[in-house]
Amino acid sequence: MTNFNYPRAEKLKKNTEITLLFEKGKWKTLGNLRIIVLKDRPSVPVEHPKFAVSVSKRYFKKAVHRNRIKRLLRECYRLNKDLFREAFGEKSVAMLFWASPEMPSAFKEVEEQFNRLCKAQKKG
């Protein structure tokens, strides 16, 4: 049975981890989604998988809109966690961005793009 929770241990919050992610992570873009991933390596050990989302204030001036997109992205991760881990690895640190000024019309649209991003990563 799949575990659909998003516990505190999986949330990327530390500034040091975020800085490390931006310095050594690999970027991948597909459609309106952009992700930066840092996989477990001897030089950069990752204990637990960590995940975060971010939406640019440049694209969405109102916090209500940014928060809505962040909720949708976190929900995509929560429901498709197995697919994400299969694509990006069991021990990885990742941050997902919405890289488009257009507001997603529905959760299904965001989930579809998230699944495509994971499937593209598995193939590549």
Protein Blocks (a to p, Z undefined) as FASTA:
>chain_A
ZZfbdcfklpcfbfklmmmmmmmmccddehjbccddddddfklccfbdcddddddfklmm
blklmmmmmmmmmmmmmmmmmmmmmmnojbdcddddddbfbdcfbfklmmmmmmmmmmmm
mmZZ
